[in-house]
Amino acid sequence: MATGAALALGSASLLGASAVHADESGDRTFDLNSGDIVIRLGDTFAGYSVDVWAPIPDGSGEYLVQSADVEPDADDDGYFAQVTNLAGPVVVELVNNSAGPTTDAVEDAPEANAAIYRGTTVEYAYEDGEFMMLGDTPVSPAPDSEDLQYLLPAATYTFTPTSYEKGKSFTIKFRDIVSTYDGHRVGEQEPRDVDFYGYSAPSFISSASIVGGEVDFVVPTAYTNDPHDIVAFDEFGRANLAVSLDGGVAAPAATPARPALANTGAGDQTGAIAFGAGILALGAAAVAGGLVLRRRTAE
């Protein structure tokens, strides 16, 4: 059984490895793991600002807080604020700049009240004390292969097998899938749907649901003849699972007692290093860009 830190498991790291390149800025990591949220408000919210709390996927319990002032909407009589933050469930708080917070979402209700989708813009209206999504749920675009290294992993996991036969379809069994946000098994409370994409150019392969920290994925034959990367994204566009396939070896002229097998796995040490580096890159971006890291506690 191989283990992973939600990274590529094979000859190269896929996710969360941005800081291993000294010339890369943490801004790239933030940009490729974030999306925009627009909050539409009535004119009574002039002079307010909007805080958006996004959990950081490192198990620390800290949140990245981004803020924007409420501004008049040139297209109608209302007001709005647009905030960029990490993708996933978030807590949105309305702040009266002269009187302090007017909602208790952060202090007393740790449950998320909105969501951000990576690489897209989502709009919410604030009505009767709740944030209601406007329009259809956004669909995050699959990132290009050169950007996979900047993605922050949403889960850790183990998988089998660690080798495969060239030119034959096989099944990867992902197990012990644990959220990097809260340390709980993914899909323990309700299934988490993911879409599997094949690389180099992103191509959709299939969908599956993670239930109780487990999911199986059938690797098509077309992906077993040459090197490819497989990445699973959730509804928010976050990378949950990833493996690198090395392409295998040519079948021998005579069938040996045991067929030649290709490799899918590496140890978890490399993954852990790459994962930590990605979080450090995000932290550097927060300091350089004036972002705010906070720990939220329920009272």
KELOTI-325513 format. One record per residue (C-alpha): residue number from 1; residue in one letter; x, y, z. Coordinates in nm, 2 decimals. Layout:
N
(NUM; "A"; (X; Y; Z))
...
//
This chain:
299
(1; "M"; (0.00; 0.00; 0.00))
(2; "A"; (0.13; 0.34; -0.09))
(3; "T"; (0.06; 0.66; 0.10))
(4; "G"; (0.01; 1.01; -0.02))
(5; "A"; (-0.02; 1.36; 0.10))
(6; "A"; (-0.27; 1.44; -0.18))
(7; "L"; (0.03; 1.47; -0.41))
(8; "A"; (0.14; 1.29; -0.73))
(9; "L"; (0.27; 0.95; -0.62))
(10; "G"; (0.53; 0.85; -0.87))
(11; "S"; (0.84; 1.00; -1.02))
(12; "A"; (0.74; 1.37; -0.97))
(13; "S"; (0.53; 1.58; -0.73))
(14; "L"; (0.20; 1.72; -0.87))
(15; "L"; (0.03; 1.92; -0.61))
(16; "G"; (0.13; 2.17; -0.34))
(17; "A"; (0.50; 2.18; -0.45))
(18; "S"; (0.52; 2.55; -0.54))
(19; "A"; (0.77; 2.66; -0.28))
(20; "V"; (1.03; 2.40; -0.38))
(21; "H"; (1.11; 2.64; -0.66))
(22; "A"; (1.28; 2.94; -0.50))
(23; "D"; (1.19; 3.17; -0.79))
(24; "E"; (0.82; 3.11; -0.77))
(25; "S"; (0.60; 3.35; -0.56))
(26; "G"; (0.33; 3.23; -0.32))
(27; "D"; (0.10; 3.46; -0.51))
(28; "R"; (0.08; 3.20; -0.78))
(29; "T"; (-0.04; 2.94; -0.53))
(30; "F"; (-0.31; 3.18; -0.40))
(31; "D"; (-0.43; 3.27; -0.75))
(32; "L"; (-0.46; 2.91; -0.86))
(33; "N"; (-0.65; 2.79; -0.55))
(34; "S"; (-0.89; 3.08; -0.52))
(35; "G"; (-1.20; 3.22; -0.68))
(36; "D"; (-1.42; 3.54; -0.65))
(37; "I"; (-1.74; 3.58; -0.45))
(38; "V"; (-1.97; 3.88; -0.50))
(39; "I"; (-2.21; 3.97; -0.22))
(40; "R"; (-2.51; 4.19; -0.33))
(41; "L"; (-2.67; 4.40; -0.07))
(42; "G"; (-2.94; 4.67; -0.03))
(43; "D"; (-2.86; 5.04; 0.01))
(44; "T"; (-2.88; 5.01; 0.39))
(45; "F"; (-2.54; 4.85; 0.38))
(46; "A"; (-2.36; 5.16; 0.26))
(47; "G"; (-2.05; 5.21; 0.47))
(48; "Y"; (-2.01; 4.83; 0.55))
(49; "S"; (-1.74; 4.59; 0.45))
(50; "V"; (-1.75; 4.22; 0.39))
(51; "D"; (-1.51; 3.97; 0.55))
(52; "V"; (-1.47; 3.62; 0.39))
(53; "W"; (-1.31; 3.35; 0.61))
(54; "A"; (-1.16; 3.06; 0.42))
(55; "P"; (-1.01; 2.76; 0.60))
(56; "I"; (-0.65; 2.68; 0.52))
(57; "P"; (-0.59; 2.31; 0.43))
(58; "D"; (-0.31; 2.23; 0.67))
(59; "G"; (-0.50; 2.11; 0.98))
(60; "S"; (-0.40; 2.42; 1.18))
(61; "G"; (-0.76; 2.55; 1.23))
(62; "E"; (-0.65; 2.89; 1.09))
(63; "Y"; (-0.84; 3.09; 0.83))
(64; "L"; (-0.74; 3.32; 0.55))
(65; "V"; (-0.94; 3.64; 0.59))
(66; "Q"; (-1.00; 3.86; 0.29))
(67; "S"; (-1.21; 4.18; 0.30))
(68; "A"; (-1.36; 4.44; 0.07))
(69; "D"; (-1.56; 4.75; 0.12))
(70; "V"; (-1.92; 4.76; 0.01))
(71; "E"; (-1.96; 4.99; -0.30))
(72; "P"; (-2.25; 5.12; -0.50))
(73; "D"; (-2.35; 4.90; -0.80))
(74; "A"; (-2.34; 5.11; -1.12))
(75; "D"; (-2.59; 4.88; -1.29))
(76; "D"; (-2.87; 4.91; -1.03))
(77; "D"; (-2.97; 5.08; -0.71))
(78; "G"; (-2.80; 4.82; -0.48))
(79; "Y"; (-2.46; 4.78; -0.33))
(80; "F"; (-2.20; 4.50; -0.36))
(81; "A"; (-1.86; 4.37; -0.24))
(82; "Q"; (-1.63; 4.14; -0.43))
(83; "V"; (-1.37; 3.93; -0.25))
(84; "T"; (-1.11; 3.68; -0.37))
(85; "N"; (-1.03; 3.39; -0.14))
(86; "L"; (-0.95; 3.02; -0.13))
(87; "A"; (-1.20; 2.78; -0.29))
(88; "G"; (-1.44; 2.58; -0.07))
(89; "P"; (-1.70; 2.65; 0.19))
(90; "V"; (-1.64; 2.99; 0.36))
(91; "V"; (-1.79; 3.21; 0.63))
(92; "V"; (-1.91; 3.55; 0.51))
(93; "E"; (-1.94; 3.83; 0.77))
(94; "L"; (-2.10; 4.17; 0.72))
(95; "V"; (-1.91; 4.44; 0.91))
(96; "N"; (-2.04; 4.78; 1.00))
(97; "N"; (-1.71; 4.98; 0.99))
(98; "S"; (-1.84; 5.22; 1.26))
(99; "A"; (-2.00; 4.97; 1.49))
(100; "G"; (-1.82; 4.64; 1.44))
(101; "P"; (-1.96; 4.30; 1.33))
(102; "T"; (-2.33; 4.29; 1.28))
(103; "T"; (-2.36; 3.91; 1.23))
(104; "D"; (-2.24; 3.63; 1.46))
(105; "A"; (-2.14; 3.40; 1.18))
(106; "V"; (-1.77; 3.39; 1.28))
(107; "E"; (-1.80; 3.40; 1.66))
(108; "D"; (-2.10; 3.17; 1.72))
(109; "A"; (-2.17; 2.97; 1.41))
(110; "P"; (-1.87; 2.79; 1.27))
(111; "E"; (-2.07; 2.64; 0.98))
(112; "A"; (-2.00; 2.79; 0.64))
(113; "N"; (-2.27; 3.01; 0.50))
(114; "A"; (-2.14; 3.04; 0.14))
(115; "A"; (-1.89; 2.88; -0.10))
(116; "I"; (-1.62; 2.98; -0.34))
(117; "Y"; (-1.54; 2.79; -0.66))
(118; "R"; (-1.18; 2.79; -0.79))
(119; "G"; (-1.11; 2.99; -1.10))
(120; "T"; (-1.47; 3.13; -1.12))
(121; "T"; (-1.70; 3.40; -0.98))
(122; "V"; (-2.01; 3.32; -0.77))
(123; "E"; (-2.27; 3.57; -0.66))
(124; "Y"; (-2.48; 3.58; -0.35))
(125; "A"; (-2.76; 3.80; -0.23))
(126; "Y"; (-2.81; 3.88; 0.14))
(127; "E"; (-3.18; 3.84; 0.22))
(128; "D"; (-3.35; 3.79; 0.56))
(129; "G"; (-3.02; 3.72; 0.74))
(130; "E"; (-2.90; 3.45; 0.49))
(131; "F"; (-2.67; 3.44; 0.19))
(132; "M"; (-2.85; 3.30; -0.11))
(133; "M"; (-2.67; 3.19; -0.43))
(134; "L"; (-2.77; 3.37; -0.74))
(135; "G"; (-2.79; 3.18; -1.07))
(136; "D"; (-2.64; 2.84; -1.14))
(137; "T"; (-2.36; 2.68; -0.93))
(138; "P"; (-2.03; 2.76; -1.10))
(139; "V"; (-1.82; 2.49; -1.26))
(140; "S"; (-1.44; 2.52; -1.20))
(141; "P"; (-1.22; 2.47; -1.50))
(142; "A"; (-0.96; 2.20; -1.49))
(143; "P"; (-0.62; 2.36; -1.45))
(144; "D"; (-0.34; 2.32; -1.70))
(145; "S"; (-0.08; 2.05; -1.63))
(146; "E"; (0.19; 2.31; -1.56))
(147; "D"; (-0.03; 2.46; -1.28))
(148; "L"; (-0.09; 2.13; -1.09))
(149; "Q"; (0.22; 2.19; -0.88))
(150; "Y"; (0.06; 2.50; -0.73))
(151; "L"; (-0.26; 2.33; -0.61))
(152; "L"; (-0.32; 2.29; -0.24))
(153; "P"; (-0.42; 1.93; -0.15))
(154; "A"; (-0.77; 1.89; 0.00))
(155; "A"; (-0.70; 1.54; 0.14))
(156; "T"; (-0.44; 1.28; 0.24))
(157; "Y"; (-0.49; 0.92; 0.15))
(158; "T"; (-0.34; 0.57; 0.08))
(159; "F"; (-0.39; 0.37; -0.23))
(160; "T"; (-0.32; 0.03; -0.40))
(161; "P"; (-0.18; -0.11; -0.62))
(162; "T"; (0.16; 0.04; -0.65))
(163; "S"; (0.23; -0.11; -0.99))
(164; "Y"; (0.04; -0.20; -1.30))
(165; "E"; (0.09; -0.38; -1.63))
(166; "K"; (0.14; -0.17; -1.94))
(167; "G"; (-0.15; -0.16; -2.18))
(168; "K"; (-0.41; -0.30; -1.94))
(169; "S"; (-0.69; -0.12; -1.76))
(170; "F"; (-0.67; -0.15; -1.38))
(171; "T"; (-0.84; -0.02; -1.07))
(172; "I"; (-0.68; 0.22; -0.81))
(173; "K"; (-0.83; 0.18; -0.46))
(174; "F"; (-0.80; 0.50; -0.26))
(175; "R"; (-0.84; 0.45; 0.11))
(176; "D"; (-0.81; 0.64; 0.43))
(177; "I"; (-0.90; 0.97; 0.26))
(178; "V"; (-0.88; 1.24; 0.52))
(179; "S"; (-0.95; 1.61; 0.49))
(180; "T"; (-0.66; 1.84; 0.52))
(181; "Y"; (-0.90; 2.10; 0.66))
(182; "D"; (-1.05; 1.93; 0.97))
(183; "G"; (-0.88; 1.58; 0.98))
(184; "H"; (-1.21; 1.39; 0.93))
(185; "R"; (-1.26; 1.11; 0.68))
(186; "V"; (-1.39; 1.26; 0.36))
(187; "G"; (-1.74; 1.14; 0.28))
(188; "E"; (-1.81; 1.03; 0.64))
(189; "Q"; (-2.11; 1.25; 0.69))
(190; "E"; (-2.22; 1.27; 0.32))
(191; "P"; (-2.06; 1.16; -0.01))
(192; "R"; (-1.81; 1.39; -0.18))
(193; "D"; (-1.84; 1.38; -0.55))
(194; "V"; (-1.52; 1.41; -0.75))
(195; "D"; (-1.43; 1.43; -1.12))
(196; "F"; (-1.12; 1.24; -1.24))
(197; "Y"; (-0.91; 1.42; -1.51))
(198; "G"; (-0.62; 1.28; -1.71))
(199; "Y"; (-0.32; 1.48; -1.81))
(200; "S"; (-0.10; 1.61; -1.98))
(201; "A"; (-0.38; 1.81; -2.14))
(202; "P"; (-0.68; 1.80; -1.90))
(203; "S"; (-0.94; 1.55; -2.02))
(204; "F"; (-1.24; 1.44; -1.82))
(205; "I"; (-1.24; 1.06; -1.75))
(206; "S"; (-1.51; 0.98; -1.50))
(207; "S"; (-1.70; 1.08; -1.18))
(208; "A"; (-1.72; 0.90; -0.85))
(209; "S"; (-1.82; 0.96; -0.49))
(210; "I"; (-1.59; 0.94; -0.19))
(211; "V"; (-1.78; 0.76; 0.08))
(212; "G"; (-1.64; 0.69; 0.43))
(213; "G"; (-1.29; 0.79; 0.31))
(214; "E"; (-1.28; 0.54; 0.02))
(215; "V"; (-1.32; 0.55; -0.36))
(216; "D"; (-1.22; 0.33; -0.65))
(217; "F"; (-1.10; 0.46; -0.99))
(218; "V"; (-1.07; 0.25; -1.30))
(219; "V"; (-0.77; 0.37; -1.51))
(220; "P"; (-0.86; 0.34; -1.88))
(221; "T"; (-0.62; 0.14; -2.10))
(222; "A"; (-0.53; 0.46; -2.29))
(223; "Y"; (-0.36; 0.59; -1.98))
(224; "T"; (-0.14; 0.29; -1.92))
(225; "N"; (0.08; 0.30; -2.23))
(226; "D"; (0.25; 0.64; -2.17))
(227; "P"; (0.32; 0.86; -1.87))
(228; "H"; (0.01; 1.04; -1.74))
(229; "D"; (-0.11; 1.22; -1.43))
(230; "I"; (-0.46; 1.15; -1.28))
(231; "V"; (-0.62; 1.42; -1.06))
(232; "A"; (-0.96; 1.42; -0.89))
(233; "F"; (-1.14; 1.75; -0.83))
(234; "D"; (-1.43; 1.82; -0.60))
(235; "E"; (-1.73; 2.05; -0.67))
(236; "F"; (-1.53; 2.35; -0.55))
(237; "G"; (-1.24; 2.27; -0.79))
(238; "R"; (-1.01; 2.16; -0.51))
(239; "A"; (-0.76; 1.87; -0.59))
(240; "N"; (-0.84; 1.57; -0.36))
(241; "L"; (-0.65; 1.29; -0.51))
(242; "A"; (-0.36; 1.25; -0.76))
(243; "V"; (-0.13; 0.99; -0.90))
(244; "S"; (0.14; 0.98; -1.16))
(245; "L"; (0.16; 0.68; -1.40))
(246; "D"; (0.51; 0.62; -1.54))
(247; "G"; (0.39; 0.46; -1.87))
(248; "G"; (0.50; 0.11; -1.80))
(249; "V"; (0.74; -0.11; -1.99))
(250; "A"; (0.70; -0.29; -2.32))
(251; "A"; (0.56; -0.64; -2.30))
(252; "P"; (0.83; -0.91; -2.34))
(253; "A"; (0.83; -1.14; -2.65))
(254; "A"; (0.77; -1.44; -2.42))
(255; "T"; (0.53; -1.41; -2.12))
(256; "P"; (0.74; -1.45; -1.80))
(257; "A"; (0.61; -1.61; -1.49))
(258; "R"; (0.53; -1.26; -1.36))
(259; "P"; (0.45; -0.98; -1.61))
(260; "A"; (0.66; -0.67; -1.62))
(261; "L"; (0.49; -0.40; -1.41))
(262; "A"; (0.50; -0.02; -1.41))
(263; "N"; (0.51; 0.19; -1.10))
(264; "T"; (0.25; 0.42; -0.96))
(265; "G"; (0.38; 0.48; -0.61))
(266; "A"; (0.63; 0.66; -0.40))
(267; "G"; (0.67; 0.69; -0.02))
(268; "D"; (0.49; 0.96; 0.18))
(269; "Q"; (0.81; 1.14; 0.27))
(270; "T"; (0.84; 1.32; -0.06))
(271; "G"; (0.47; 1.40; -0.05))
(272; "A"; (0.48; 1.54; 0.30))
(273; "I"; (0.77; 1.77; 0.20))
(274; "A"; (0.60; 1.90; -0.11))
(275; "F"; (0.27; 1.95; 0.08))
(276; "G"; (0.44; 2.15; 0.35))
(277; "A"; (0.62; 2.37; 0.09))
(278; "G"; (0.29; 2.46; -0.07))
(279; "I"; (0.14; 2.58; 0.26))
(280; "L"; (0.46; 2.78; 0.33))
(281; "A"; (0.42; 2.94; -0.01))
(282; "L"; (0.07; 3.04; 0.07))
(283; "G"; (0.18; 3.19; 0.40))
(284; "A"; (0.45; 3.39; 0.23))
(285; "A"; (0.18; 3.53; 0.00))
(286; "A"; (-0.03; 3.62; 0.29))
(287; "V"; (0.25; 3.82; 0.45))
(288; "A"; (0.36; 3.99; 0.13))
(289; "G"; (0.02; 4.07; 0.01))
(290; "G"; (-0.13; 4.19; 0.34))
(291; "L"; (-0.37; 3.90; 0.38))
(292; "V"; (-0.49; 3.81; 0.72))
(293; "L"; (-0.44; 3.47; 0.89))
(294; "R"; (-0.67; 3.41; 1.19))
(295; "R"; (-0.78; 3.13; 1.41))
(296; "R"; (-1.16; 3.11; 1.45))
(297; "T"; (-1.30; 2.98; 1.77))
(298; "A"; (-1.67; 2.92; 1.85))
(299; "E"; (-1.79; 3.09; 2.17))
//
